[in-house]
Amino acid sequence: MIELLSATRCVACDACVKVCPTNVFDAVDDAPPRIARQADCQTCFMCELYCPTDALFVSPEADGPSAVQETELSARGALGSYRAAVGWGQGQKPGARSDASYRVLSLVAAPELPPRKQPQQEQA
C-alpha cells in the first residue's frame, strides 16, 4: 500500500497520478499530488517505478495506513527501493536477468512467429 509521498523530494510531475491504475492520487495545481484514496492502492508499485525523484514509498506488507517516518525511510534507502531493485532509473543495473525464471526461459528458444499480415486496404 502507498504509505508516503515526500513533499520535499517531489517535483510535482504528476507521473504517479498518470500511471496509477486505481486512481489513488489527486493532482494539485502547483504542488505535489495528494494521496487521496489510500485504501484503493493495490500495491502494484507503478507510482514508485515511474517517480523520477524517488519521492514515494509503497509498503509491500501494509494492509492499512501505518505510521511511517520519511527520515527513517530515507536513512534505510527505502524511498524508491522497489524501482532500484528492478533496475529502473538512471545508473541502475537491470535485475530481471538475475531472476531464475528468466535464466530458465532464456535457455528455451522461442519458436519464431510467422510474419504478421498487413491489413488489406479497402478499394474505393
Secondary structure, 3 states (H helix, E strand, C coil): CEEEECCCCCCCCCHHHHHCCCCCEEEECCEEEEECCHHHCCCCCHHHHHCCCCCEEECCCCCCCCCCCHHHHHHHCCCCHHHHHCCCCCCCCCCHHHCHHHHHHHHCCCCCCCCCCCCCCCCC
